[in-house]
Amino acid sequence: MQQKTAIVTGASSGIGLGLTRTLLEQGYSVVANARTITITGTLDASERLALVDGDIARQETTTRIVETAIERFGRIDLLVNNAGIFIGKPFTEYTVEDFEQLVGTNLSGFFFLTQQAIHQMQEQQSGHIVNISAAIASQPIAAIPSAVAILTKGALNAATKALALEYAHEGIRVNAIAPGTIDTPLSQKTDRAVLQRLQPMPRIGSVAEIAAAVLYLTEAPFITGEILHIDGGAHAGKW
């Protein structure tokens, strides 16, 4: 059976870290990226795990990620565009720096890496891309003004559908997962009672639930162009 290879960005903590560990447990070889992943200490390089430092917004970083996957493992079966940042504030208070950071990490990184990964997937005539979006892109919350962050995540949702159509005939699938409030180091800085009220189901989601969704989509060959909300019903509307 062909050894499967995955790329996971933003892999040093939170969803990316949990997903990397899950994929390794499932027998994947993984190329994991974060800015300083080799010194963070949350993952140790091994025969089936390659660590690549670097800012995902820079094309040279994405090139090294793809080259590492091909040189070490020979193929790319799954790409999870997980790296992302969130800056929430009133629209008129966003700065140029805020805008550039959001676009750089959330969109430029997606563009550079996905484009290069698709080239390899075209040679294989197979592959799966999962973009980690955000539930707030489908259902904004008045109490959390974040229009520019939503702009970038909404773009990922739109690109997911467009790419799914563009590459379906080449055996390449593209889906997205739109998480709501998930228990990560970022969410742990906010009062949990407040976070629990951000979705109809009064609890916080887990990293394991996101990882399970990635595995589900990866093993569901007739699903493409899907935006799967893991958000306790927040995208459904007002509650």
N, C-alpha and C positions, 0 to 999 in steps of 0.2 A: 504493500500500500504506500502511495506517495506521501512523503513527509510534508505536512502543511506548514506554511510560513505566514506569520502575521506581523504587521507593523502597528505599533501603538504609540501615539504622541501624547505628551503630557503625562508620562508614565511614572513619575517619581512619587506621586501621592494621589489620594482620592480615587476617582473612577478609573483613571489610567493605571494606577498601581494595582487595584483590585482586579481589573480586567487582564493585565499582564500575568498575574499569578494564576488566574483562572485558565487562561489559554495554555500556560505551561502545564498545568494539571491535566488539561485535555490532550496533551501530546504535541502541541504546536511548538515550532521554533519561533522565537519572537525577537524582533528588533524594537527596542524600547528607546524612546527619545524624551529628553527634557533638557532644559538649559544646562544643568549641572548634575545630570543623573549619575555620573560615575563617582561623584563624591558625596551624594546625598545619603547613601548608606541604606536605602530602603530595598534595593535590588543588588544582587551580586551576579556579575557576568559568569556565564557557564557555557558548556558545549552547545546548549540550545537557546541561550539568551545573549544577545549582543546589545551593548549599551552605547548610544550615540549622543554625546553632548551637543548642545547648540540651540540657538533661537530659531524656532520653526518659521518665523517671518522672513528669514534669510534663505535665499535660494541655495546657497552653498551647503546649508544644513540639510535641506531636503535631498539634495544630490547625494550627500554622504549616507543618508539613511537608506535610500534606494540602492546605492552601490553596495552597501554593507549587506543588505538582504540578498542581493543576487550573488555576491562573491562568497558569502558564508553559507547560504542555504539554497541558492539556485533558482528561487522563484518567489512570487508574492501572491498568496491566496486571499489574504484578508488585510485590508487597510482600515484602521479605525482612527479617524480624524477627531481625536478627543481634546487636544490642546486648545484651550480657550480662556479668555479672561472676561470678567463682568465688571463694568463700571456703571453704577446706577446713580443718577442725579437729574435734577430738572434740566430740560432740553437746553435752555439758554445758558446754563452754567457749564456745559461741556466745553472743554478747551481743545485747541488744535492737537495738543499732545494726547489728550484722551482719545480723540478720533483716530489719530495715527496708530496708537497702541491697539485699539479695538480692531481696526481694519488689518493691521499687520499680523496680529496673532490669529484672529478669527477667520480672516479671509485670505490674506496673502499666503499664509502657511497651508491652508486648504488647497489653494490654487496650485502652488508649486509642487507640493507632494502628490496630490491626486493626479495631476497631469503626467508626472514621471511614472507613477505606479501604473497608470492605465497603459502606457507604452509597453510595459512588461506584461501586463494582463492580456493585451492584444496578441502578443507572441504566443502566450499560453492558450488563448481562446477561452479563458476562464478567469474568474476573480470576483471578489465581493468588497464593496466599499461601504463603510458605515460612518455617517457623519453625526457627531454629537451636537445637537442643536439645543433648544431650550423651550420648555412649555410656554414660557412667557411670550415667545414670538407668535404663538397662536392666540393666546389670551392674555393681553397685558393686564397688569394690576395697578389700579390708580394709586395705591399706597406705595408703589415701588416705581417711581418714574425712571425710565431707562431706555428712552427711544433710540439712542444711538447703538446701544448694545443689542436691542431688538432688531435694528436695521441689519446688523451683521448676521445674527442668527436666522432671521427671516430669509436672508440671501442664501444661507446654506439649505434651507428647506426648498427654496425654488430651484437651486442648482441640483439638488437631489433628484427631483422629478425630471428635470431636463436631461441630466446625464443618464438616468435610467432608460429613457426613451432612446437616447443617442446610441447607447452601447448594448442594448438588449440583444441585437442580432449577432453580437460577438461573444456572447456567453458571459458578459460582465454585468453584475447586478449592483445597484446603488440604492441604499436605504438610509434612513435617518432615525435616530432616537432622540426624542425631546424630553429630557428629564425635568421634573419639577424640583421640589426641595429634597435634596439628597444629603444623607449624613456623611459629610466630608470635612476635612480640616477647615475649609472655608466656612461652612455652615455652623461649625462649632463655636464661631466667634459671635453668634447671634443668639438671643434668648430662644430656647427651644419651644416655649409656649407660643411665641409669636410665629415661629416657622410652622408649627402644627396647624395654625389657622389659615395658612396660605393655599389650602386645597380642601375640597369637600370631605375627603377621608382624613380625619384628624390625627395624622401621624406624619413622620418624616420617612422618605424612602431610603433604601439601603443601596450601597454600592453593589452588593451581590445581585440585587434585582436588575440593575443595569447590565451587569455582566451576563446574567441569564438571558436578557433580551437580545444581546449581541449574538450569543450562541444560537438562540432560536432563529433569528433572521438568517444567520449563516447556514443553518441546516434546513432552511425552507426554500428550496430552489425555484419555486414558482412565485416568490414575492420579490418585487422590485418597484422602486418609486414610492415606497411606503414611508410615512413619517409616524413612527410609533411613539405615542405619548406614555411616559412612565411618570405620572404626576398626580396620582390619587384623584383623577377626575377634574383637575383644574382647567384643562382646555375646553371642557364641555360648556362652560358659560358661567354666568353669575350664580353665586350660591349664598 
